[in-house]
Amino acid sequence: RARDGLVGSVLCSTSRAAMVADNPEQPAGKHANSPKRRELREAAKVCKYEYSIPQSLYGTVIFMPVLVDADDIYEWLRWHGMSYFWMAINFVLQALFMLGVHDVCVELRKESRALEDGCVELIPYLLGIAFFCTAVCVMTDMQETWDILYLLRRFVPTVQTTSILRFQGDGDGNLKLAEGGMTLLRKVLICVFILLPKFLLAVALLLMGFTFLATSPANVEIILNATALIFIIEMDEALFAYFDLPEVHCIMDAVPSFEEEDKDSKLVKFRPVGRFLKFFLCCTIVVAGMITFDWCGNPNTGAPAL
């Protein structure tokens, strides 16, 4: 699932001044006064590894209280309260959806076992693709949870009293965090009441989603059920896009990225390998689901296939 401003994304920042400045001497001739032609990566100096606040309901709820100060109840409702309300609605809707998925799975399982003629055998590769797409979407949501936690721990200062984040420009015109931060207690509360429920919902949806797909009564239902699961995962984005105020979106868009200072750290060097490990992790989850979950056509199932 592609997200704008996803935390942990790798952004290449190109400064026109950086591309023109510090040019070596140019050879005499037709292009003597022209800047040296270089590759984009060289002209941009370096590819900056930056972490951005996600443009989502979770990013708004977590960071808006330290981005905009609310002087009265109306301003608090405008900048903070409405986001809290939509977050609560998101948790309730996702939980109710998963309860509904569980009830549907139980009902379909009973109907499948009651069939005297057996069930419709599911196409293994189609079910495997649905498992893989569901796993990728859920793991992306888990990755966002981890990245928000990393952003809070590494880039948001821990202070005695929570204060508004204030920024100042550097020599290149980029905004840098100058002061402000969150208390340790606030960070712990964010982890307990926002990030932990988000992570647990993702884990529950992965398990429930695989069960939902495995109990599909026909092959065409696999596609429909996979689409429904992705809709549940992306519900928070829909609520943020449709209900949050335009000025809230503007503030979230204006928040500068936090640059990783240690570009030679093991975390940065590990990123290319990490992408392949993510792929193998998703494949492992799919294989485990195909083996362990009870679906029509699986040798472990008790229902005979038609």
C-alpha positions, 0 to 999 in steps of 0.5 A, spaced: 500 500 500 503 506 497 502 512 502 504 519 501 509 521 507 510 514 509 515 514 515 522 511 513 521 513 506 528 514 502 527 521 499 533 525 495 533 532 496 536 536 490 538 543 492 539 548 486 544 552 490 548 545 491 548 543 484 551 550 482 556 551 488 562 548 488 563 547 481 570 545 479 574 549 473 570 549 467 575 547 461 575 553 456 571 553 450 564 554 448 561 551 455 566 555 459 561 559 463 556 553 464 556 548 470 559 542 469 554 536 467 554 531 472 549 525 474 543 527 478 546 523 484 552 527 484 549 534 483 545 533 489 551 531 493 548 525 497 541 522 497 538 524 504 535 518 508 529 522 511 523 520 516 517 523 515 511 524 519 505 519 515 500 523 512 494 519 516 490 519 521 495 516 526 500 521 524 495 527 525 493 524 532 500 523 535 503 529 532 498 535 531 498 536 539 506 538 539 505 542 532 499 547 533 497 550 540 490 550 542 488 557 546 481 555 547 476 549 546 474 551 539 481 551 537 482 545 541 476 541 537 479 544 531 486 542 531 486 536 536 479 534 538 476 532 531 482 527 530 481 524 537 474 523 535 475 520 528 481 515 531 476 512 536 471 511 530 476 508 526 478 503 532 471 501 533 469 500 525 475 496 524 474 492 531 466 491 529 469 489 522 473 484 524 468 481 529 463 481 523 469 477 519 469 472 524 462 471 525 462 470 517 468 465 517 464 461 523 458 461 519 461 459 512 465 453 516 458 450 518 455 450 511 461 447 508 461 441 513 454 440 512 455 439 505 453 432 503 457 433 496 463 436 498 466 443 497 468 447 491 476 446 491 479 452 491 485 454 486 491 454 490 495 459 486 489 464 487 489 463 494 496 464 495 496 470 491 490 473 496 494 471 502 500 474 499 497 481 497 493 481 504 500 479 508 503 485 504 498 490 506 498 488 513 505 488 514 505 495 511 501 497 516 505 494 521 511 497 518 508 504 519 507 502 526 514 501 527 517 507 523 512 512 528 515 508 534 522 510 531 521 517 529 518 518 536 524 515 539 530 518 535 527 525 532 522 527 537 526 530 543 524 527 550 523 533 555 521 535 562 514 538 559 511 537 553 512 543 548 510 545 541 515 543 536 519 549 533 523 550 527 528 554 524 531 555 517 538 553 515 543 555 510 540 552 505 533 554 506 531 547 509 527 547 516 530 544 522 527 542 529 530 547 534 526 546 540 520 543 543 518 535 544 514 530 548 515 528 555 517 520 556 510 519 559 506 522 553 510 517 549 509 511 553 501 513 553 502 514 545 505 507 545 500 504 549 493 507 547 495 508 539 501 504 537 499 498 541 492 497 539 494 499 531 499 493 532 494 488 535 489 490 530 494 488 524 496 482 527 488 480 528 486 482 521 492 478 518 490 471 522 482 473 521 484 475 514 487 468 512 481 464 515 476 469 511 480 467 505 481 460 506 473 459 508 471 462 501 466 458 498 468 459 491 474 461 487 471 468 485 469 469 493 477 469 494 478 476 490 472 479 493 474 477 500 481 480 499 478 486 496 474 487 503 480 485 507 484 491 504 478 496 505 478 494 512 486 496 513 485 502 509 479 505 513 484 510 517 486 513 511 479 514 508 477 517 514 483 522 514 482 524 507 474 525 508 473 528 515 479 531 517 479 539 516 483 542 510 487 546 514 489 540 518 492 537 512 496 543 510 499 543 517 501 535 516 504 537 509 508 543 511 512 539 517 519 538 514 522 531 514 527 529 519 534 527 516 538 521 519 544 524 521 548 518 521 548 516 513 553 510 514 549 507 520 548 499 519 540 501 519 541 505 512 546 500 509 541 494 511 536 497 507 537 494 500 537 487 504 532 489 508 527 489 502 529 482 500 528 480 507 521 483 507 519 479 501 521 472 504 518 474 510 511 475 506 512 469 502 514 465 509 507 467 512 504 465 505 507 458 505 505 457 513 498 459 511 497 455 505 499 449 510 496 450 516 489 453 514 483 449 513 481 450 505 478 446 500 483 442 496 488 442 502 490 435 504 489 437 511 482 439 510 476 434 512 471 436 507 472 432 500 472 437 494 467 436 488 
